[in-house]
Amino acid sequence: MARNKRFTVKEFGTFKTEFTRWQKRFGLDGYVVFFSHEPLDDCFADISVNQKEMAAKVRLNSALKEADYVDADVLGTAKHEAIHLLCERVTTYGYTRFVTKDQMYEAEEELVRRLEGLIPDA
């Protein structure tokens, strides 16, 4: 039987700091982000976003299987969840049954503009 191991309070603090750093780097300062450290099923972390309210909840798994903990990368996981926030508007529109061409263009353009500032010139 696999034992569970917890991310430490220090690692949770590192996770929050790193996520916030990427959030700012991606220009996503309009979102209010709430963090929690709780048991999750089958993932290191996850994010849920209320696009209309511009609010996100980011959760770090507090109880990993020991085998998963060995591979856990707090910094990489924080970046990964911040990228999900970066893609959120496109994802939200993609799940909407009725979305206009203008809305999809707006969401794509927003993502492209942010990526322009992140991807270095050749």
N, C-alpha and C positions, 0 to 999 in steps of 0.2 A: 504494500500500500504506500502510495507516494505521500510524503509529508509536505506540509505547507510551510512556506517561509514568507515573511512579511518584508515589504520595502520598509526601510527605516523612516523615521520622521525626517531625518536629514535628507534622505533621498527624495521624499515627497517635497520638501522645500526646494531642492535642486530642480525637480520636475516643474514646479510652478514658476520658478525663476526663468528656466529655459523656455518654457512655453510662452511666457510673457515677452521674452526677448524676441522670439520668432514672430509673435503677434505684431509687435511694433515694427520689426523689419519688413513684414509683409504689408504694412500700412493698414492693419485691421483694428485700429484704435477705437473705432465706433462700437465695438462689441463690449458688453459687460461680461466678464468671465468669472464664473464661480468654480471653485475646485473642491473635490472631495477625494478622500482616501478610503476606499471601501472594497469589499470582496466583489470580484467580477467573474463571470463565466468565460473561460477560454480566450482571454485577451489580456495584454499588459495594461491597456488603457482604452478609454473611448470618449467620444464627445457627442453631445446632443445640442442642437442649436434651434432656438426659436428665432427664425429670420425676421419675422414681423417685429418682435420686441428687441432685436439685435442683442440677444443674450445667449450665452453658451454655458453649459455645464461640462467640465472636463474631469473625468474620474481616473484615478490611478489605482490599479489593482493592489489591494492590501494583503492578499493571500494567494500567492502563486504556488504551483507545484514546484518542488525543489528543483526538478530537472529544467523547468522553464526559467527559474530564477537565475540559473547559471548563464543563460543567454540574454537575460534582460539588460537593456541599455536605456537607462533613464533619460539621457540626453537625446538619443535618437527617437525614443518614444514621444518625448515632448515635441520635437520637430515634426514627427509624423502627424500628431494630432493637430498641430498648428496648420499644417498643409490641408488637412480636412476642413478647417475653418476657412482657409483661403478659397477652397473650391465650393463652399457651401451654397452660394447663390445659384451657381450652375446646377448643382445637385438638386436643390429645392425646386427649381423650375423644371428640371428633368423628370421629377416625380409628379409634377402637376399635370392633370389630365388636359386642361385647357390652358395653354400658354401661347402668347402671341409671338410672332416672329421678332417683333421689336424687343420683347422681354428677353428672349434668348440672345439676341444680338447684344443687348445691354449687359447681360451677365457675362457673356464671352469677352466683350470689350473691357469690362472691369478686370477680369482675370488677366487678360493680355497686358493691360497697362501696368498691373502690379508685377507681372513677370518681366516686363521690359526693364524695370528698375533692379531686378534681381539677377538677371542673366547678363554676364559681362559681354561687351562687344568683342568680336573676333580680332 
